[in-house]
Amino acid sequence: MGLMKWIARRGAVGGTARWAAKGYDFFRRRHPDKSDFTDNSIFRLMIVTRYEPMPDAKAEQFLLSVADQLLGLRGLVVAILTVEAGFTENTPSIQTMFMQVIDEELAKAGVARDVIFGSSHSTPDAT
């Protein structure tokens, strides 16, 4: 593993992915029926919870406004990293490496592929 990938895994990228996996598991256990409580509903709860201890109304409102369009938990992680850490300001190759770290951390945490990528989204080959 390259140094940049190691740093990403230990820093904001990996940390946000691990936070998302834990948060999703927490809320899904409390709302197990997907027909009544969608993944996007859980994403909204996660966003509100994320900004309770240190409010950032602008970031929270933006994320809530896009929550229903997110494709999977990786989409939520990328949206958070975009708002909080400038994800999209990186080169395409760095963004691709970050996506690999996100996918690996979510999978390592036991998140199902349909949750990682969104159930209506075609999933890429595992790396």
C-alpha positions in Angstrom: 0.0 0.0 0.0 1.3 3.4 -1.0 2.0 6.1 1.6 -0.9 8.2 0.3 -3.3 5.3 0.7 -2.1 4.5 4.2 -2.5 8.2 5.2 -6.0 8.3 3.7 -7.0 5.1 5.5 -5.8 6.4 8.8 -7.0 10.0 8.3 -10.3 11.7 7.3 -11.2 9.3 4.5 -10.9 6.0 6.4 -12.2 7.6 9.6 -15.3 9.0 7.9 -16.0 5.6 6.3 -15.6 3.8 9.6 -17.9 6.4 11.3 -20.5 5.8 8.5 -20.4 2.0 8.9 -20.9 2.3 12.6 -23.7 4.9 12.3 -25.5 2.9 9.6 -25.4 -0.2 11.8 -26.6 1.7 14.8 -29.7 3.1 13.1 -30.4 0.0 11.0 -30.6 -2.1 14.1 -33.2 0.3 15.5 -35.1 0.4 12.3 -34.8 -3.1 10.7 -37.7 -2.9 8.3 -36.4 -1.3 5.0 -39.9 -0.9 3.6 -40.7 1.6 6.4 -37.3 3.1 6.9 -35.1 3.4 3.9 -31.3 3.7 3.7 -31.7 7.4 2.8 -33.8 7.9 5.9 -30.9 6.5 7.9 -28.5 8.8 6.1 -30.6 11.8 7.1 -30.5 10.6 10.8 -26.7 10.1 10.5 -26.2 13.7 9.1 -28.3 15.3 11.9 -26.4 13.2 14.5 -23.0 14.1 13.0 -23.6 17.8 13.5 -25.2 17.7 17.0 -22.0 18.0 19.0 -20.4 20.7 16.8 -23.1 22.4 14.7 -22.3 23.5 11.2 -25.7 24.5 9.8 -24.4 25.1 6.2 -22.9 21.7 5.9 -25.8 20.0 7.6 -28.4 21.7 5.4 -26.4 20.9 2.2 -26.1 17.2 3.1 -29.7 17.0 4.1 -30.7 18.5 0.7 -28.8 15.8 -1.2 -29.5 12.9 1.1 -32.3 11.5 -1.0 -30.1 11.4 -4.1 -27.2 9.6 -2.6 -26.2 6.3 -4.0 -25.3 4.1 -1.1 -23.3 4.7 2.0 -20.2 5.5 -0.1 -22.2 8.4 -1.5 -22.8 9.7 1.9 -19.2 9.4 2.8 -18.1 11.2 -0.3 -20.7 14.0 0.3 -19.4 14.5 3.8 -15.8 14.5 2.7 -16.7 17.0 -0.1 -18.2 19.4 2.5 -15.7 18.8 5.3 -12.4 18.0 3.6 -12.6 19.2 -0.1 -12.8 15.7 -1.6 -13.5 17.1 -5.1 -10.5 19.4 -5.0 -8.2 16.4 -5.4 -7.0 15.0 -8.7 -9.1 12.2 -10.3 -6.5 9.6 -9.5 -6.5 10.7 -5.8 -10.3 10.6 -5.7 -10.2 7.1 -7.2 -7.7 6.0 -4.5 -10.0 7.6 -1.8 -13.0 5.7 -3.2 -11.0 2.4 -2.9 -10.2 3.2 0.7 -13.9 4.0 1.4 -15.1 0.8 -0.3 -12.5 -1.3 1.6 -13.3 0.3 5.0 -17.0 -0.2 4.5 -16.6 -3.8 3.4 -14.2 -4.5 6.2 -16.8 -3.2 8.7 -19.3 -5.7 7.3 -21.5 -3.4 5.3 -23.4 -5.2 2.6 -22.6 -4.4 -1.0 -26.1 -3.2 -1.8 -25.8 -0.7 1.1 -22.3 0.4 0.1 -23.2 1.1 -3.5 -27.0 1.5 -3.3 -29.4 -1.2 -4.2 -30.4 0.3 -7.5 -26.8 1.0 -8.6 -24.6 -1.4 -10.5 -21.7 -2.3 -8.4 -18.1 -2.2 -9.6 -15.8 -5.2 -9.4 -14.3 -5.6 -6.0 -10.7 -4.5 -5.8 
